[in-house]
């Protein structure tokens, strides 16, 4: 039996689900904060008449959620260093134990600083939150398989993914707030839809590259990691289908008071599920050595 195989943690282990949930909530907080700031920046590019002020992004709340999840990750890792090391295989170069506690502590600090900076210096907050993406790349499975290049691919995959989810959440909030002014609401969602098409393309390409690296074709349906990866792909495709269906709302005659299409709101939930599944994937051992 290989070293990788002996490091596999069974799904019946509570720490696996706890750590995966913590990391999923951390990603949700990151998407809400960083994607919300980006969403407001995009909405400011709307050239039509604005019926009201743009709502504030939930950046502080998202940063605090990320802070709480990162702190919980650190505590979980410190409380069970042995299982934390097994959940972080293959370990990145320079982090023989996986670095879960250390990376989580850095991420918690970045979230805390971002929460303080949001109100007065949103640009600084966005930079700090982007640092969380960098930290995630350093401790990623891909980095453990292919040093340096693995972290870079993770950046290129995770950054547009959290932006896609967070910007959608913000666009839906604006459309709901401006539902009595459907032309403006549709204009904001249309801006988001254009950006999302590019973000989805990058997520798709980098996701395929990641899958090829960490899951040999023969292991796709025979390993737990491969099956969860398939589940994630299904939810991503479902979310993309909802996005396409939501574009039909943009072609309809605007009606005051209706707000964004129900499929667009459902897309928010689908992307939230993607982040939670991603959290679980980060603690499953991939079949690649």
KAVENBEL-V601017 format. One record per residue. N is the residue number from 1. RES is the residue in one small letter. SS is DSSP state (2 for helix, 1 for strand, 0 for the rest). BURIAL is b if it has 16 or more other C-alpha atoms within 10 Angstrom, else e. Layout:
n:N res:RES ss:SS burial:BURIAL
n:N res:RES ss:SS burial:BURIAL
This chain:
n:1 res:x ss:0 burial:e
n:2 res:x ss:0 burial:e
n:3 res:x ss:2 burial:e
n:4 res:x ss:2 burial:e
n:5 res:x ss:2 burial:e
n:6 res:x ss:2 burial:e
n:7 res:x ss:0 burial:b
n:8 res:x ss:0 burial:b
n:9 res:x ss:0 burial:b
n:10 res:x ss:0 burial:e
n:11 res:x ss:0 burial:e
n:12 res:x ss:0 burial:e
n:13 res:x ss:0 burial:e
n:14 res:x ss:2 burial:e
n:15 res:x ss:2 burial:b
n:16 res:x ss:2 burial:b
n:17 res:x ss:2 burial:b
n:18 res:x ss:2 burial:b
n:19 res:x ss:2 burial:b
n:20 res:x ss:2 burial:b
n:21 res:x ss:2 burial:b
n:22 res:x ss:2 burial:b
n:23 res:x ss:2 burial:b
n:24 res:x ss:2 burial:b
n:25 res:x ss:2 burial:b
n:26 res:x ss:2 burial:b
n:27 res:x ss:2 burial:b
n:28 res:x ss:2 burial:b
n:29 res:x ss:2 burial:b
n:30 res:x ss:2 burial:b
n:31 res:x ss:2 burial:b
n:32 res:x ss:2 burial:b
n:33 res:x ss:2 burial:b
n:34 res:x ss:2 burial:b
n:35 res:x ss:2 burial:b
n:36 res:x ss:2 burial:b
n:37 res:x ss:2 burial:b
n:38 res:x ss:2 burial:b
n:39 res:x ss:2 burial:b
n:40 res:x ss:2 burial:b
n:41 res:x ss:2 burial:e
n:42 res:x ss:2 burial:b
n:43 res:x ss:2 burial:b
n:44 res:x ss:0 burial:e
n:45 res:x ss:0 burial:e
n:46 res:x ss:0 burial:e
n:47 res:x ss:0 burial:e
n:48 res:x ss:0 burial:e
n:49 res:x ss:0 burial:e
n:50 res:x ss:0 burial:b
n:51 res:x ss:0 burial:e
n:52 res:x ss:0 burial:e
n:53 res:x ss:0 burial:e
n:54 res:x ss:0 burial:e
n:55 res:x ss:0 burial:e
n:56 res:x ss:0 burial:e
n:57 res:x ss:0 burial:b
n:58 res:x ss:0 burial:b
n:59 res:x ss:2 burial:b
n:60 res:x ss:2 burial:b
n:61 res:x ss:2 burial:e
n:62 res:x ss:2 burial:b
n:63 res:x ss:2 burial:b
n:64 res:x ss:2 burial:b
n:65 res:x ss:2 burial:b
n:66 res:x ss:2 burial:b
n:67 res:x ss:2 burial:b
n:68 res:x ss:2 burial:b
n:69 res:x ss:2 burial:b
n:70 res:x ss:2 burial:b
n:71 res:x ss:2 burial:b
n:72 res:x ss:2 burial:b
n:73 res:x ss:2 burial:b
n:74 res:x ss:2 burial:b
n:75 res:x ss:2 burial:b
n:76 res:x ss:2 burial:b
n:77 res:x ss:2 burial:b
n:78 res:x ss:2 burial:e
n:79 res:x ss:2 burial:e
n:80 res:x ss:0 burial:e
n:81 res:x ss:2 burial:b
n:82 res:x ss:2 burial:e
n:83 res:x ss:2 burial:b
n:84 res:x ss:2 burial:b
n:85 res:x ss:2 burial:b
n:86 res:x ss:2 burial:b
n:87 res:x ss:0 burial:b
n:88 res:x ss:0 burial:b
n:89 res:x ss:0 burial:b
n:90 res:x ss:0 burial:b
n:91 res:x ss:0 burial:b
n:92 res:x ss:0 burial:b
n:93 res:x ss:0 burial:b
n:94 res:x ss:0 burial:e
n:95 res:x ss:0 burial:b
n:96 res:x ss:0 burial:e
n:97 res:x ss:0 burial:b
n:98 res:x ss:0 burial:b
n:99 res:x ss:0 burial:b
n:100 res:x ss:2 burial:b
n:101 res:x ss:2 burial:b
n:102 res:x ss:2 burial:b
n:103 res:x ss:2 burial:b
n:104 res:x ss:2 burial:b
n:105 res:x ss:2 burial:b
n:106 res:x ss:2 burial:b
n:107 res:x ss:2 burial:b
n:108 res:x ss:2 burial:b
n:109 res:x ss:2 burial:b
n:110 res:x ss:2 burial:b
n:111 res:x ss:2 burial:b
n:112 res:x ss:2 burial:b
n:113 res:x ss:2 burial:b
n:114 res:x ss:2 burial:b
n:115 res:x ss:2 burial:b
n:116 res:x ss:2 burial:b
n:117 res:x ss:2 burial:b
n:118 res:x ss:0 burial:b
n:119 res:x ss:0 burial:e
n:120 res:x ss:0 burial:e
n:121 res:x ss:0 burial:e
n:122 res:x ss:2 burial:b
n:123 res:x ss:2 burial:e
n:124 res:x ss:2 burial:e
n:125 res:x ss:2 burial:b
n:126 res:x ss:2 burial:b
n:127 res:x ss:2 burial:e
n:128 res:x ss:2 burial:b
n:129 res:x ss:2 burial:b
n:130 res:x ss:2 burial:b
n:131 res:x ss:2 burial:b
n:132 res:x ss:2 burial:b
n:133 res:x ss:2 burial:b
n:134 res:x ss:2 burial:b
n:135 res:x ss:2 burial:b
n:136 res:x ss:2 burial:b
n:137 res:x ss:2 burial:b
n:138 res:x ss:2 burial:b
n:139 res:x ss:0 burial:b
n:140 res:x ss:0 burial:b
n:141 res:x ss:2 burial:b
n:142 res:x ss:2 burial:b
n:143 res:x ss:2 burial:b
n:144 res:x ss:2 burial:b
n:145 res:x ss:2 burial:b
n:146 res:x ss:0 burial:b
n:147 res:x ss:0 burial:e
n:148 res:x ss:0 burial:b
n:149 res:x ss:2 burial:e
n:150 res:x ss:2 burial:b
n:151 res:x ss:2 burial:b
n:152 res:x ss:2 burial:b
n:153 res:x ss:2 burial:b
n:154 res:x ss:2 burial:b
n:155 res:x ss:2 burial:b
n:156 res:x ss:2 burial:b
n:157 res:x ss:2 burial:b
n:158 res:x ss:2 burial:b
n:159 res:x ss:2 burial:b
n:160 res:x ss:2 burial:b
n:161 res:x ss:2 burial:b
n:162 res:x ss:2 burial:b
n:163 res:x ss:2 burial:b
n:164 res:x ss:2 burial:b
n:165 res:x ss:2 burial:b
n:166 res:x ss:2 burial:b
n:167 res:x ss:2 burial:b
n:168 res:x ss:2 burial:b
n:169 res:x ss:2 burial:b
n:170 res:x ss:2 burial:b
n:171 res:x ss:2 burial:b
n:172 res:x ss:2 burial:b
n:173 res:x ss:2 burial:b
n:174 res:x ss:2 burial:b
n:175 res:x ss:2 burial:b
n:176 res:x ss:2 burial:b
n:177 res:x ss:2 burial:b
n:178 res:x ss:0 burial:b
n:179 res:x ss:0 burial:b
n:180 res:x ss:0 burial:b
n:181 res:x ss:0 burial:b
n:182 res:x ss:2 burial:b
n:183 res:x ss:2 burial:b
n:184 res:x ss:2 burial:b
n:185 res:x ss:2 burial:b
n:186 res:x ss:2 burial:b
n:187 res:x ss:2 burial:b
n:188 res:x ss:2 burial:b
n:189 res:x ss:2 burial:b
n:190 res:x ss:2 burial:b
n:191 res:x ss:2 burial:b
n:192 res:x ss:2 burial:b
n:193 res:x ss:2 burial:b
n:194 res:x ss:2 burial:e
n:195 res:x ss:2 burial:b
n:196 res:x ss:2 burial:b
n:197 res:x ss:2 burial:e
n:198 res:x ss:2 burial:e
n:199 res:x ss:2 burial:b
n:200 res:x ss:2 burial:b
n:201 res:x ss:2 burial:e
n:202 res:x ss:2 burial:b
n:203 res:x ss:2 burial:b
n:204 res:x ss:2 burial:b
n:205 res:x ss:2 burial:e
n:206 res:x ss:2 burial:b
n:207 res:x ss:2 burial:b
n:208 res:x ss:2 burial:e
n:209 res:x ss:2 burial:e
n:210 res:x ss:2 burial:b
n:211 res:x ss:2 burial:b
n:212 res:x ss:2 burial:e
n:213 res:x ss:2 burial:b
n:214 res:x ss:2 burial:b
n:215 res:x ss:0 burial:b
n:216 res:x ss:0 burial:e
n:217 res:x ss:2 burial:e
n:218 res:x ss:2 burial:e
n:219 res:x ss:2 burial:b
n:220 res:x ss:0 burial:b
n:221 res:x ss:0 burial:e
n:222 res:x ss:0 burial:e
n:223 res:x ss:0 burial:e
n:224 res:x ss:2 burial:b
n:225 res:x ss:2 burial:b
n:226 res:x ss:2 burial:b
n:227 res:x ss:2 burial:e
n:228 res:x ss:2 burial:b
n:229 res:x ss:2 burial:b
n:230 res:x ss:2 burial:e
n:231 res:x ss:2 burial:e
n:232 res:x ss:2 burial:b
n:233 res:x ss:2 burial:b
n:234 res:x ss:2 burial:e
n:235 res:x ss:2 burial:b
n:236 res:x ss:2 burial:b
n:237 res:x ss:2 burial:e
n:238 res:x ss:2 burial:e
n:239 res:x ss:2 burial:b
n:240 res:x ss:2 burial:b
n:241 res:x ss:2 burial:e
n:242 res:x ss:2 burial:b
n:243 res:x ss:2 burial:b
n:244 res:x ss:2 burial:e
n:245 res:x ss:2 burial:b
n:246 res:x ss:2 burial:b
n:247 res:x ss:2 burial:b
n:248 res:x ss:2 burial:e
n:249 res:x ss:2 burial:b
n:250 res:x ss:2 burial:b
n:251 res:x ss:2 burial:e
n:252 res:x ss:0 burial:e
n:253 res:x ss:0 burial:e
n:254 res:x ss:0 burial:b
n:255 res:x ss:0 burial:e
n:256 res:x ss:0 burial:e
n:257 res:x ss:0 burial:e
n:258 res:x ss:0 burial:e
n:259 res:x ss:0 burial:b
n:260 res:x ss:0 burial:b
n:261 res:x ss:0 burial:b
n:262 res:x ss:2 burial:e
n:263 res:x ss:2 burial:b
n:264 res:x ss:2 burial:b
n:265 res:x ss:2 burial:b
n:266 res:x ss:2 burial:e
n:267 res:x ss:2 burial:b
n:268 res:x ss:2 burial:b
n:269 res:x ss:2 burial:e
n:270 res:x ss:2 burial:b
n:271 res:x ss:2 burial:b
n:272 res:x ss:2 burial:b
n:273 res:x ss:2 burial:b
n:274 res:x ss:2 burial:b
n:275 res:x ss:2 burial:b
n:276 res:x ss:2 burial:b
n:277 res:x ss:2 burial:b
n:278 res:x ss:2 burial:b
n:279 res:x ss:2 burial:b
n:280 res:x ss:2 burial:b
n:281 res:x ss:2 burial:b
n:282 res:x ss:0 burial:b
n:283 res:x ss:0 burial:b
n:284 res:x ss:0 burial:b
n:285 res:x ss:0 burial:b
n:286 res:x ss:0 burial:b
n:287 res:x ss:0 burial:b
n:288 res:x ss:0 burial:b
n:289 res:x ss:0 burial:b
